[in-house]
Amino acid sequence: MMKSLTAAAFVAATLSTSAMAAPEAYVLDASHSQIVFNYNHLGYSTTYGMFSGFEGEIQFDQEDPAASSVTVSFPVTSMLTGWEERFAHFMSGDFFGADAEEMVTFTSTGIEVTGDNTALITGDLTLNGVTKSVVLDAVMNQSGDHPMAGKPWAGFDATTTLVRSEFNVGNFAPFVSDEVQVMISIEAMKAE
């Protein structure tokens, strides 16, 4: 249910401070981009899940990071839970009622630069057929030429908190926490 958060992390690429003339396209490195989410389960444990291997694009304006943008989408069914029965329950009518066609999408709508390498990225997250505005607290970890790929690369982390019931997947709340913590870490490479 938290995979939608992953998409928001990609917008963080707008935080670079090196000079460029105009936005340039960067694509996510699917092998090094993931969204990890967690929630409290009945007060007994913190349960984790993940989305990985997704794709997206950043229009990265290093001269004016606030003019950058990001779009990401991936199937809900790409969720990783570490336990088949939990995955099946999440995809059931109790939560998503999802099939392979249901997508999670994120499209940035604004970026507020808050520091040399930080920003608040606002965007529309569509999850379970519901679109809500979410804010990602993003940090640019590093940008520059990748030592192995030999081309421009950037890495970002971001966090946010989602409220499950706002996306119509709030079953069993408050026993299973309605709030879901989301941590995003992505790498993006300059498009060919």
C-alpha positions as CSV (number, residue, x, y, z in Angstrom):
1,M,0.0,0.0,0.0
2,M,3.0,2.3,0.4
3,K,4.5,1.8,-3.0
4,S,3.0,5.0,-4.1
5,L,5.5,6.8,-2.0
6,T,8.3,5.5,-4.0
7,A,7.3,7.6,-6.9
8,A,7.7,10.8,-4.9
9,A,11.3,10.2,-4.1
10,F,12.3,10.7,-7.7
11,V,11.5,14.4,-7.6
12,A,14.3,14.9,-5.1
13,A,16.7,14.9,-8.1
14,T,15.8,18.6,-8.5
15,L,18.1,19.5,-5.6
16,S,21.4,19.6,-7.3
17,T,23.4,22.8,-7.2
18,S,25.7,22.4,-10.3
19,A,25.0,24.7,-13.2
20,M,23.0,23.7,-16.3
21,A,21.2,25.7,-18.9
22,A,17.8,23.8,-18.9
23,P,16.1,20.8,-17.5
24,E,17.6,17.5,-18.6
25,A,15.9,14.1,-18.5
26,Y,17.1,11.6,-16.0
27,V,15.8,8.1,-15.7
28,L,15.6,6.0,-12.5
29,D,18.1,3.3,-12.0
30,A,15.6,0.5,-11.3
31,S,18.3,-1.7,-9.7
32,H,19.1,0.9,-7.1
33,S,15.7,2.5,-6.3
34,Q,13.4,1.3,-3.6
35,I,10.5,2.4,-1.4
36,V,10.4,0.8,2.0
37,F,7.3,1.3,4.2
38,N,6.4,0.2,7.7
39,Y,3.4,0.2,10.0
40,N,2.6,-0.8,13.6
41,H,0.8,-4.2,13.8
42,L,-1.5,-4.4,16.8
43,G,1.1,-2.8,19.0
44,Y,3.2,-6.0,18.9
45,S,5.6,-5.3,16.0
46,T,6.6,-3.0,13.2
47,T,5.9,-4.7,9.9
48,Y,7.9,-3.8,6.7
49,G,7.3,-4.0,3.0
50,M,9.0,-2.7,-0.1
51,F,8.6,-1.7,-3.8
52,S,11.6,-2.0,-6.0
53,G,12.5,-2.3,-9.7
54,F,10.2,0.6,-10.8
55,E,10.8,3.2,-13.4
56,G,10.4,6.9,-13.7
57,E,11.7,10.1,-15.2
58,I,13.0,13.3,-13.7
59,Q,13.2,16.6,-15.6
60,F,16.2,17.9,-13.7
61,D,17.0,21.7,-13.7
62,Q,20.2,22.2,-11.8
63,E,20.1,26.0,-12.2
64,D,16.6,26.3,-10.9
65,P,15.7,23.1,-8.9
66,A,12.2,24.4,-8.2
67,A,11.5,24.1,-12.0
68,S,12.3,20.4,-12.0
69,S,9.6,17.7,-12.2
70,V,9.2,14.0,-11.8
71,T,6.8,11.3,-12.9
72,V,6.7,7.7,-11.7
73,S,4.3,4.7,-12.0
74,F,4.4,1.0,-11.1
75,P,1.9,-1.8,-10.5
76,V,0.5,-2.3,-7.0
77,T,1.2,-6.0,-7.5
78,S,5.0,-5.2,-7.4
79,M,4.8,-4.9,-3.7
80,L,7.2,-7.1,-1.7
81,T,6.1,-8.3,1.7
82,G,8.4,-11.2,2.5
83,W,5.4,-13.5,3.1
84,E,3.1,-14.7,0.3
85,E,0.0,-14.8,2.5
86,R,0.5,-11.2,3.6
87,F,0.9,-10.1,-0.1
88,A,-2.3,-12.0,-1.0
89,H,-4.2,-10.3,1.9
90,F,-3.0,-6.9,0.7
91,M,-4.2,-7.6,-2.8
92,S,-7.6,-8.9,-1.6
93,G,-10.8,-6.9,-1.1
94,D,-9.7,-6.2,2.5
95,F,-7.2,-3.7,1.1
96,F,-6.5,-3.1,-2.6
97,G,-8.6,-5.6,-4.5
98,A,-5.8,-5.2,-7.0
99,D,-5.0,-6.9,-10.3
100,A,-1.9,-6.6,-12.5
101,E,-3.4,-3.6,-14.2
102,E,-3.7,-1.3,-11.2
103,M,-1.0,1.3,-11.1
104,V,0.4,3.6,-8.5
105,T,1.4,6.9,-9.9
106,F,3.2,10.1,-8.6
107,T,3.4,13.3,-10.5
108,S,5.1,16.3,-8.9
109,T,3.2,19.6,-8.8
110,G,5.7,21.8,-7.0
111,I,9.2,21.9,-5.3
112,E,10.2,24.1,-2.5
113,V,14.0,24.2,-2.1
114,T,14.7,24.4,1.6
115,G,18.6,24.1,1.6
116,D,21.7,23.4,-0.4
117,N,20.6,19.8,-0.8
118,T,17.1,19.6,0.6
119,A,13.6,20.3,-0.7
120,L,9.9,19.6,-0.1
121,I,8.4,17.9,-3.1
122,T,4.7,18.1,-3.5
123,G,2.9,15.8,-5.9
124,D,-0.3,14.0,-6.7
125,L,-0.2,10.4,-5.5
126,T,-2.7,8.0,-7.0
127,L,-3.2,4.8,-5.0
128,N,-6.2,2.5,-5.1
129,G,-8.0,4.8,-7.4
130,V,-7.7,7.8,-5.1
131,T,-5.5,10.9,-5.9
132,K,-4.2,12.9,-3.0
133,S,-1.5,15.6,-2.6
134,V,1.5,14.3,-0.6
135,V,4.7,16.0,0.4
136,L,8.1,14.3,0.3
137,D,10.9,15.6,2.6
138,A,13.8,15.0,0.2
139,V,17.6,15.1,0.4
140,M,20.1,14.9,-2.5
141,N,22.8,12.5,-1.4
142,Q,25.2,13.1,-4.3
143,S,25.4,14.1,-7.9
144,G,28.2,13.7,-10.4
145,D,29.7,11.3,-12.8
146,H,29.1,7.7,-11.9
147,P,32.5,6.0,-11.3
148,M,31.6,2.8,-13.3
149,A,29.0,4.1,-15.7
150,G,31.0,7.2,-16.6
151,K,27.9,9.5,-17.0
152,P,26.0,12.0,-14.9
153,W,24.2,10.3,-11.9
154,A,22.3,11.5,-8.9
155,G,21.0,9.9,-5.7
156,F,18.2,11.0,-3.3
157,D,16.5,10.0,-0.2
158,A,13.0,11.1,0.9
159,T,10.5,10.4,3.6
160,T,6.8,10.9,4.1
161,T,3.9,9.5,6.1
162,L,0.7,8.3,4.4
163,V,-2.7,7.7,6.0
164,R,-4.1,4.5,4.7
165,S,-7.7,5.4,5.2
166,E,-7.3,8.4,2.9
167,F,-6.7,6.0,0.0
168,N,-9.6,3.6,1.0
169,V,-7.2,0.9,2.4
170,G,-7.8,1.7,6.1
171,N,-9.2,-1.7,7.1
172,F,-8.4,-2.8,10.7
173,A,-7.3,0.7,11.8
174,P,-6.5,1.7,14.4
175,F,-5.4,-1.7,15.5
176,V,-3.2,-1.9,12.4
177,S,-1.8,1.7,12.3
178,D,-3.6,4.0,9.8
179,E,-0.3,5.9,9.4
180,V,2.4,4.3,7.2
181,Q,5.9,5.6,7.3
182,V,7.6,5.7,3.9
183,M,11.3,5.8,3.1
184,I,12.5,6.3,-0.5
185,S,16.0,5.9,-1.8
186,I,16.7,6.3,-5.5
187,E,19.4,6.7,-8.1
188,A,18.8,8.3,-11.5
189,M,21.1,8.6,-14.5
190,K,21.1,11.1,-17.3
191,A,19.0,9.8,-20.2
192,E,20.8,8.8,-23.4
